[in-house]
């Protein structure tokens, strides 16, 4: 499970396709995930990120 803190979700153009890039922290380790669709995030990752928005 990714423990989100100080994360960002940005859209980038990659190989002619738009991709979502998630940058956050898993504990004290930086985590960068390139996801083509938000649906590729696991439910617990989405919940974690939603919590960090508060």
mmJSON file of the N, C-alpha and C atoms, coordinates in Angstrom:
{"data_MODEL":{"atom_site":{
"group_PDB":["ATOM","ATOM","ATOM","ATOM","ATOM","ATOM","ATOM","ATOM","ATOM","ATOM","ATOM","ATOM","ATOM","ATOM","ATOM","ATOM","ATOM","ATOM","ATOM","ATOM","ATOM","ATOM","ATOM","ATOM","ATOM","ATOM","ATOM","ATOM","ATOM","ATOM","ATOM","ATOM","ATOM","ATOM","ATOM","ATOM","ATOM","ATOM","ATOM","ATOM","ATOM","ATOM","ATOM","ATOM","ATOM","ATOM","ATOM","ATOM","ATOM","ATOM","ATOM","ATOM","ATOM","ATOM","ATOM","ATOM","ATOM","ATOM","ATOM","ATOM","ATOM","ATOM","ATOM","ATOM","ATOM","ATOM","ATOM","ATOM","ATOM","ATOM","ATOM","ATOM","ATOM","ATOM","ATOM","ATOM","ATOM","ATOM","ATOM","ATOM","ATOM","ATOM","ATOM","ATOM","ATOM","ATOM","ATOM","ATOM","ATOM","ATOM","ATOM","ATOM","ATOM","ATOM","ATOM","ATOM","ATOM","ATOM","ATOM","ATOM","ATOM","ATOM","ATOM","ATOM","ATOM","ATOM","ATOM","ATOM","ATOM","ATOM","ATOM","ATOM","ATOM","ATOM","ATOM","ATOM","ATOM","ATOM","ATOM","ATOM","ATOM","ATOM","ATOM","ATOM","ATOM","ATOM","ATOM","ATOM","ATOM","ATOM","ATOM","ATOM","ATOM","ATOM","ATOM","ATOM","ATOM","ATOM","ATOM","ATOM","ATOM","ATOM","ATOM","ATOM","ATOM","ATOM","ATOM","ATOM","ATOM","ATOM","ATOM","ATOM","ATOM","ATOM","ATOM","ATOM","ATOM","ATOM","ATOM","ATOM","ATOM","ATOM"],
"id":[1,2,3,4,5,6,7,8,9,10,11,12,13,14,15,16,17,18,19,20,21,22,23,24,25,26,27,28,29,30,31,32,33,34,35,36,37,38,39,40,41,42,43,44,45,46,47,48,49,50,51,52,53,54,55,56,57,58,59,60,61,62,63,64,65,66,67,68,69,70,71,72,73,74,75,76,77,78,79,80,81,82,83,84,85,86,87,88,89,90,91,92,93,94,95,96,97,98,99,100,101,102,103,104,105,106,107,108,109,110,111,112,113,114,115,116,117,118,119,120,121,122,123,124,125,126,127,128,129,130,131,132,133,134,135,136,137,138,139,140,141,142,143,144,145,146,147,148,149,150,151,152,153,154,155,156,157,158,159,160,161,162],
"type_symbol":["N","C","C","N","C","C","N","C","C","N","C","C","N","C","C","N","C","C","N","C","C","N","C","C","N","C","C","N","C","C","N","C","C","N","C","C","N","C","C","N","C","C","N","C","C","N","C","C","N","C","C","N","C","C","N","C","C","N","C","C","N","C","C","N","C","C","N","C","C","N","C","C","N","C","C","N","C","C","N","C","C","N","C","C","N","C","C","N","C","C","N","C","C","N","C","C","N","C","C","N","C","C","N","C","C","N","C","C","N","C","C","N","C","C","N","C","C","N","C","C","N","C","C","N","C","C","N","C","C","N","C","C","N","C","C","N","C","C","N","C","C","N","C","C","N","C","C","N","C","C","N","C","C","N","C","C","N","C","C","N","C","C"],
"label_atom_id":["N","CA","C","N","CA","C","N","CA","C","N","CA","C","N","CA","C","N","CA","C","N","CA","C","N","CA","C","N","CA","C","N","CA","C","N","CA","C","N","CA","C","N","CA","C","N","CA","C","N","CA","C","N","CA","C","N","CA","C","N","CA","C","N","CA","C","N","CA","C","N","CA","C","N","CA","C","N","CA","C","N","CA","C","N","CA","C","N","CA","C","N","CA","C","N","CA","C","N","CA","C","N","CA","C","N","CA","C","N","CA","C","N","CA","C","N","CA","C","N","CA","C","N","CA","C","N","CA","C","N","CA","C","N","CA","C","N","CA","C","N","CA","C","N","CA","C","N","CA","C","N","CA","C","N","CA","C","N","CA","C","N","CA","C","N","CA","C","N","CA","C","N","CA","C","N","CA","C","N","CA","C","N","CA","C","N","CA","C"],
"label_alt_id":[null,null,null,null,null,null,null,null,null,null,null,null,null,null,null,null,null,null,null,null,null,null,null,null,null,null,null,null,null,null,null,null,null,null,null,null,null,null,null,null,null,null,null,null,null,null,null,null,null,null,null,null,null,null,null,null,null,null,null,null,null,null,null,null,null,null,null,null,null,null,null,null,null,null,null,null,null,null,null,null,null,null,null,null,null,null,null,null,null,null,null,null,null,null,null,null,null,null,null,null,null,null,null,null,null,null,null,null,null,null,null,null,null,null,null,null,null,null,null,null,null,null,null,null,null,null,null,null,null,null,null,null,null,null,null,null,null,null,null,null,null,null,null,null,null,null,null,null,null,null,null,null,null,null,null,null,null,null,null,null,null,null],
"label_comp_id":["UNK","UNK","UNK","UNK","UNK","UNK","UNK","UNK","UNK","UNK","UNK","UNK","UNK","UNK","UNK","UNK","UNK","UNK","UNK","UNK","UNK","UNK","UNK","UNK","UNK","UNK","UNK","UNK","UNK","UNK","UNK","UNK","UNK","UNK","UNK","UNK","UNK","UNK","UNK","UNK","UNK","UNK","UNK","UNK","UNK","UNK","UNK","UNK","UNK","UNK","UNK","UNK","UNK","UNK","UNK","UNK","UNK","UNK","UNK","UNK","UNK","UNK","UNK","UNK","UNK","UNK","UNK","UNK","UNK","UNK","UNK","UNK","UNK","UNK","UNK","UNK","UNK","UNK","UNK","UNK","UNK","UNK","UNK","UNK","UNK","UNK","UNK","UNK","UNK","UNK","UNK","UNK","UNK","UNK","UNK","UNK","UNK","UNK","UNK","UNK","UNK","UNK","UNK","UNK","UNK","UNK","UNK","UNK","UNK","UNK","UNK","UNK","UNK","UNK","UNK","UNK","UNK","UNK","UNK","UNK","UNK","UNK","UNK","UNK","UNK","UNK","UNK","UNK","UNK","UNK","UNK","UNK","UNK","UNK","UNK","UNK","UNK","UNK","UNK","UNK","UNK","UNK","UNK","UNK","UNK","UNK","UNK","UNK","UNK","UNK","UNK","UNK","UNK","UNK","UNK","UNK","UNK","UNK","UNK","UNK","UNK","UNK"],
"label_asym_id":["A","A","A","A","A","A","A","A","A","A","A","A","A","A","A","A","A","A","A","A","A","A","A","A","A","A","A","A","A","A","A","A","A","A","A","A","A","A","A","A","A","A","A","A","A","A","A","A","A","A","A","A","A","A","A","A","A","A","A","A","A","A","A","A","A","A","A","A","A","A","A","A","A","A","A","A","A","A","A","A","A","A","A","A","A","A","A","A","A","A","A","A","A","A","A","A","A","A","A","A","A","A","A","A","A","A","A","A","A","A","A","A","A","A","A","A","A","A","A","A","A","A","A","A","A","A","A","A","A","A","A","A","A","A","A","A","A","A","A","A","A","A","A","A","A","A","A","A","A","A","A","A","A","A","A","A","A","A","A","A","A","A"],
"label_entity_id":["1","1","1","1","1","1","1","1","1","1","1","1","1","1","1","1","1","1","1","1","1","1","1","1","1","1","1","1","1","1","1","1","1","1","1","1","1","1","1","1","1","1","1","1","1","1","1","1","1","1","1","1","1","1","1","1","1","1","1","1","1","1","1","1","1","1","1","1","1","1","1","1","1","1","1","1","1","1","1","1","1","1","1","1","1","1","1","1","1","1","1","1","1","1","1","1","1","1","1","1","1","1","1","1","1","1","1","1","1","1","1","1","1","1","1","1","1","1","1","1","1","1","1","1","1","1","1","1","1","1","1","1","1","1","1","1","1","1","1","1","1","1","1","1","1","1","1","1","1","1","1","1","1","1","1","1","1","1","1","1","1","1"],
"label_seq_id":[1,1,1,2,2,2,3,3,3,4,4,4,5,5,5,6,6,6,7,7,7,8,8,8,9,9,9,10,10,10,11,11,11,12,12,12,13,13,13,14,14,14,15,15,15,16,16,16,17,17,17,18,18,18,19,19,19,20,20,20,21,21,21,22,22,22,23,23,23,24,24,24,25,25,25,26,26,26,27,27,27,28,28,28,29,29,29,30,30,30,31,31,31,32,32,32,33,33,33,34,34,34,35,35,35,36,36,36,37,37,37,38,38,38,39,39,39,40,40,40,41,41,41,42,42,42,43,43,43,44,44,44,45,45,45,46,46,46,47,47,47,48,48,48,49,49,49,50,50,50,51,51,51,52,52,52,53,53,53,54,54,54],
"pdbx_PDB_ins_code":[null,null,null,null,null,null,null,null,null,null,null,null,null,null,null,null,null,null,null,null,null,null,null,null,null,null,null,null,null,null,null,null,null,null,null,null,null,null,null,null,null,null,null,null,null,null,null,null,null,null,null,null,null,null,null,null,null,null,null,null,null,null,null,null,null,null,null,null,null,null,null,null,null,null,null,null,null,null,null,null,null,null,null,null,null,null,null,null,null,null,null,null,null,null,null,null,null,null,null,null,null,null,null,null,null,null,null,null,null,null,null,null,null,null,null,null,null,null,null,null,null,null,null,null,null,null,null,null,null,null,null,null,null,null,null,null,null,null,null,null,null,null,null,null,null,null,null,null,null,null,null,null,null,null,null,null,null,null,null,null,null,null],
"Cartn_x":[0.839,0.0,0.881,0.531,1.294,0.772,1.651,1.285,1.535,0.454,0.592,0.873,1.856,2.093,2.849,2.494,3.133,3.165,2.006,1.989,1.389,1.649,1.056,0.67,-0.31,-0.746,-0.739,0.117,0.237,0.051,-0.39,-0.575,0.598,1.215,2.355,2.131,2.785,2.713,3.896,3.599,4.657,4.439,5.388,5.291,3.977,3.572,2.364,1.075,1.191,0.009,0.069,-1.108,-1.137,-1.146,-0.276,-0.189,-0.278,-0.859,-0.898,0.345,1.039,2.214,1.934,1.985,1.779,3.137,3.348,4.596,4.223,4.695,4.35,5.39,4.997,5.915,5.296,6.119,5.691,6.511,5.916,6.686,7.685,8.985,10.003,10.688,10.106,10.693,9.877,10.533,9.796,9.185,7.985,7.328,6.825,7.2,6.739,6.065,4.804,4.077,3.588,3.874,3.313,2.103,0.946,-0.262,-0.982,-1.428,-2.101,-3.531,-4.1,-5.469,-5.558,-6.416,-6.585,-7.078,-7.78,-8.327,-7.215,-6.005,-4.883,-4.398,-4.836,-4.475,-5.275,-4.634,-5.343,-6.281,-7.388,-8.366,-7.742,-6.81,-6.214,-5.322,-4.763,-3.945,-4.833,-5.983,-6.91,-7.436,-7.803,-8.315,-7.246,-6.028,-4.915,-4.715,-4.758,-4.548,-5.703,-6.916,-8.064,-7.956,-7.468,-7.3,-6.288,-5.253,-4.186,-4.631,-5.756,-6.259,-6.91,-7.302,-8.014,-7.057],
"Cartn_y":[-1.188,0.0,1.248,2.185,3.422,4.379,4.839,5.841,7.196,7.851,9.094,10.272,11.048,12.322,13.194,14.447,15.377,14.783,14.328,13.703,14.636,14.34,15.093,14.111,14.516,13.707,14.638,14.354,15.239,14.465,15.182,14.574,14.966,13.976,14.238,13.566,14.08,13.474,12.533,11.259,10.251,9.357,9.376,8.557,8.804,10.073,10.398,10.124,9.644,9.365,10.166,10.537,11.228,10.201,10.387,9.462,10.245,9.617,10.22,9.762,10.701,10.34,10.701,9.695,9.887,9.966,11.009,11.144,11.315,10.423,10.499,9.788,9.458,8.8,7.525,6.483,5.237,5.146,5.592,5.713,6.845,6.544,7.569,7.405,6.557,6.284,6.95,7.715,8.332,7.255,7.487,6.545,7.294,6.835,7.443,6.352,6.578,5.603,6.28,5.675,6.187,5.32,5.939,5.181,5.807,4.976,5.498,5.916,5.264,5.611,5.543,6.397,6.389,5.043,4.321,3.021,2.003,2.333,1.419,1.484,2.537,2.623,1.598,0.997,0.063,0.841,0.23,0.914,1.53,0.807,1.356,2.554,2.585,3.731,4.949,4.733,5.832,6.363,5.456,5.862,6.629,6.15,6.789,8.199,8.335,9.647,10.579,10.063,10.883,11.388,10.544,10.946,12.07,12.021,13.017,14.372,14.399,15.66,16.491,15.85,16.549,17.473],
"Cartn_z":[0.0,0.0,0.0,-0.818,-0.879,0.176,1.022,2.007,1.367,0.975,0.229,1.144,0.759,1.423,0.44,0.418,-0.515,-1.92,-2.365,-3.681,-4.726,-5.97,-7.065,-8.158,-8.923,-10.054,-11.252,-12.199,-13.342,-14.633,-15.651,-16.957,-17.84,-18.439,-19.311,-20.655,-21.666,-22.987,-23.123,-23.345,-23.393,-24.602,-25.506,-26.735,-27.462,-27.534,-28.272,-27.521,-26.278,-25.482,-24.193,-23.709,-22.424,-21.307,-20.355,-19.233,-17.937,-16.923,-15.604,-14.854,-14.243,-13.451,-12.001,-11.162,-9.73,-9.06,-8.293,-7.541,-6.081,-5.26,-3.847,-3.005,-1.815,-0.892,-0.353,-0.28,0.336,1.618,2.702,3.935,3.756,3.822,3.621,2.262,1.423,0.118,-0.988,-1.865,-2.968,-3.863,-4.305,-5.198,-6.421,-7.58,-8.822,-9.649,-9.975,-10.773,-12.042,-13.17,-14.416,-14.747,-14.78,-15.059,-16.237,-17.148,-18.331,-18.005,-17.007,-16.619,-15.102,-14.544,-13.099,-12.608,-13.479,-13.081,-12.829,-13.252,-13.021,-11.574,-10.853,-9.44,-8.663,-7.675,-6.817,-5.906,-5.513,-4.648,-3.405,-2.781,-1.563,-1.878,-3.069,-3.454,-3.674,-4.31,-4.547,-3.221,-2.32,-1.016,-0.254,-0.34,0.348,-0.195,-1.481,-2.082,-1.761,-1.743,-1.406,0.023,0.911,2.301,2.418,1.601,1.72,1.17,0.465,-0.058,1.027,2.114,3.19,3.937],
"occupancy":[1.0,1.0,1.0,1.0,1.0,1.0,1.0,1.0,1.0,1.0,1.0,1.0,1.0,1.0,1.0,1.0,1.0,1.0,1.0,1.0,1.0,1.0,1.0,1.0,1.0,1.0,1.0,1.0,1.0,1.0,1.0,1.0,1.0,1.0,1.0,1.0,1.0,1.0,1.0,1.0,1.0,1.0,1.0,1.0,1.0,1.0,1.0,1.0,1.0,1.0,1.0,1.0,1.0,1.0,1.0,1.0,1.0,1.0,1.0,1.0,1.0,1.0,1.0,1.0,1.0,1.0,1.0,1.0,1.0,1.0,1.0,1.0,1.0,1.0,1.0,1.0,1.0,1.0,1.0,1.0,1.0,1.0,1.0,1.0,1.0,1.0,1.0,1.0,1.0,1.0,1.0,1.0,1.0,1.0,1.0,1.0,1.0,1.0,1.0,1.0,1.0,1.0,1.0,1.0,1.0,1.0,1.0,1.0,1.0,1.0,1.0,1.0,1.0,1.0,1.0,1.0,1.0,1.0,1.0,1.0,1.0,1.0,1.0,1.0,1.0,1.0,1.0,1.0,1.0,1.0,1.0,1.0,1.0,1.0,1.0,1.0,1.0,1.0,1.0,1.0,1.0,1.0,1.0,1.0,1.0,1.0,1.0,1.0,1.0,1.0,1.0,1.0,1.0,1.0,1.0,1.0,1.0,1.0,1.0,1.0,1.0,1.0],
"B_iso_or_equiv":[0.0,0.0,0.0,0.0,0.0,0.0,0.0,0.0,0.0,0.0,0.0,0.0,0.0,0.0,0.0,0.0,0.0,0.0,0.0,0.0,0.0,0.0,0.0,0.0,0.0,0.0,0.0,0.0,0.0,0.0,0.0,0.0,0.0,0.0,0.0,0.0,0.0,0.0,0.0,0.0,0.0,0.0,0.0,0.0,0.0,0.0,0.0,0.0,0.0,0.0,0.0,0.0,0.0,0.0,0.0,0.0,0.0,0.0,0.0,0.0,0.0,0.0,0.0,0.0,0.0,0.0,0.0,0.0,0.0,0.0,0.0,0.0,0.0,0.0,0.0,0.0,0.0,0.0,0.0,0.0,0.0,0.0,0.0,0.0,0.0,0.0,0.0,0.0,0.0,0.0,0.0,0.0,0.0,0.0,0.0,0.0,0.0,0.0,0.0,0.0,0.0,0.0,0.0,0.0,0.0,0.0,0.0,0.0,0.0,0.0,0.0,0.0,0.0,0.0,0.0,0.0,0.0,0.0,0.0,0.0,0.0,0.0,0.0,0.0,0.0,0.0,0.0,0.0,0.0,0.0,0.0,0.0,0.0,0.0,0.0,0.0,0.0,0.0,0.0,0.0,0.0,0.0,0.0,0.0,0.0,0.0,0.0,0.0,0.0,0.0,0.0,0.0,0.0,0.0,0.0,0.0,0.0,0.0,0.0,0.0,0.0,0.0],
"pdbx_formal_charge":[null,null,null,null,null,null,null,null,null,null,null,null,null,null,null,null,null,null,null,null,null,null,null,null,null,null,null,null,null,null,null,null,null,null,null,null,null,null,null,null,null,null,null,null,null,null,null,null,null,null,null,null,null,null,null,null,null,null,null,null,null,null,null,null,null,null,null,null,null,null,null,null,null,null,null,null,null,null,null,null,null,null,null,null,null,null,null,null,null,null,null,null,null,null,null,null,null,null,null,null,null,null,null,null,null,null,null,null,null,null,null,null,null,null,null,null,null,null,null,null,null,null,null,null,null,null,null,null,null,null,null,null,null,null,null,null,null,null,null,null,null,null,null,null,null,null,null,null,null,null,null,null,null,null,null,null,null,null,null,null,null,null],
"auth_seq_id":[1,1,1,2,2,2,3,3,3,4,4,4,5,5,5,6,6,6,7,7,7,8,8,8,9,9,9,10,10,10,11,11,11,12,12,12,13,13,13,14,14,14,15,15,15,16,16,16,17,17,17,18,18,18,19,19,19,20,20,20,21,21,21,22,22,22,23,23,23,24,24,24,25,25,25,26,26,26,27,27,27,28,28,28,29,29,29,30,30,30,31,31,31,32,32,32,33,33,33,34,34,34,35,35,35,36,36,36,37,37,37,38,38,38,39,39,39,40,40,40,41,41,41,42,42,42,43,43,43,44,44,44,45,45,45,46,46,46,47,47,47,48,48,48,49,49,49,50,50,50,51,51,51,52,52,52,53,53,53,54,54,54],
"auth_comp_id":["UNK","UNK","UNK","UNK","UNK","UNK","UNK","UNK","UNK","UNK","UNK","UNK","UNK","UNK","UNK","UNK","UNK","UNK","UNK","UNK","UNK","UNK","UNK","UNK","UNK","UNK","UNK","UNK","UNK","UNK","UNK","UNK","UNK","UNK","UNK","UNK","UNK","UNK","UNK","UNK","UNK","UNK","UNK","UNK","UNK","UNK","UNK","UNK","UNK","UNK","UNK","UNK","UNK","UNK","UNK","UNK","UNK","UNK","UNK","UNK","UNK","UNK","UNK","UNK","UNK","UNK","UNK","UNK","UNK","UNK","UNK","UNK","UNK","UNK","UNK","UNK","UNK","UNK","UNK","UNK","UNK","UNK","UNK","UNK","UNK","UNK","UNK","UNK","UNK","UNK","UNK","UNK","UNK","UNK","UNK","UNK","UNK","UNK","UNK","UNK","UNK","UNK","UNK","UNK","UNK","UNK","UNK","UNK","UNK","UNK","UNK","UNK","UNK","UNK","UNK","UNK","UNK","UNK","UNK","UNK","UNK","UNK","UNK","UNK","UNK","UNK","UNK","UNK","UNK","UNK","UNK","UNK","UNK","UNK","UNK","UNK","UNK","UNK","UNK","UNK","UNK","UNK","UNK","UNK","UNK","UNK","UNK","UNK","UNK","UNK","UNK","UNK","UNK","UNK","UNK","UNK","UNK","UNK","UNK","UNK","UNK","UNK"],
"auth_asym_id":["A","A","A","A","A","A","A","A","A","A","A","A","A","A","A","A","A","A","A","A","A","A","A","A","A","A","A","A","A","A","A","A","A","A","A","A","A","A","A","A","A","A","A","A","A","A","A","A","A","A","A","A","A","A","A","A","A","A","A","A","A","A","A","A","A","A","A","A","A","A","A","A","A","A","A","A","A","A","A","A","A","A","A","A","A","A","A","A","A","A","A","A","A","A","A","A","A","A","A","A","A","A","A","A","A","A","A","A","A","A","A","A","A","A","A","A","A","A","A","A","A","A","A","A","A","A","A","A","A","A","A","A","A","A","A","A","A","A","A","A","A","A","A","A","A","A","A","A","A","A","A","A","A","A","A","A","A","A","A","A","A","A"],
"auth_atom_id":["N","CA","C","N","CA","C","N","CA","C","N","CA","C","N","CA","C","N","CA","C","N","CA","C","N","CA","C","N","CA","C","N","CA","C","N","CA","C","N","CA","C","N","CA","C","N","CA","C","N","CA","C","N","CA","C","N","CA","C","N","CA","C","N","CA","C","N","CA","C","N","CA","C","N","CA","C","N","CA","C","N","CA","C","N","CA","C","N","CA","C","N","CA","C","N","CA","C","N","CA","C","N","CA","C","N","CA","C","N","CA","C","N","CA","C","N","CA","C","N","CA","C","N","CA","C","N","CA","C","N","CA","C","N","CA","C","N","CA","C","N","CA","C","N","CA","C","N","CA","C","N","CA","C","N","CA","C","N","CA","C","N","CA","C","N","CA","C","N","CA","C","N","CA","C","N","CA","C","N","CA","C","N","CA","C","N","CA","C"],
"pdbx_PDB_model_num":[1,1,1,1,1,1,1,1,1,1,1,1,1,1,1,1,1,1,1,1,1,1,1,1,1,1,1,1,1,1,1,1,1,1,1,1,1,1,1,1,1,1,1,1,1,1,1,1,1,1,1,1,1,1,1,1,1,1,1,1,1,1,1,1,1,1,1,1,1,1,1,1,1,1,1,1,1,1,1,1,1,1,1,1,1,1,1,1,1,1,1,1,1,1,1,1,1,1,1,1,1,1,1,1,1,1,1,1,1,1,1,1,1,1,1,1,1,1,1,1,1,1,1,1,1,1,1,1,1,1,1,1,1,1,1,1,1,1,1,1,1,1,1,1,1,1,1,1,1,1,1,1,1,1,1,1,1,1,1,1,1,1]
}}}
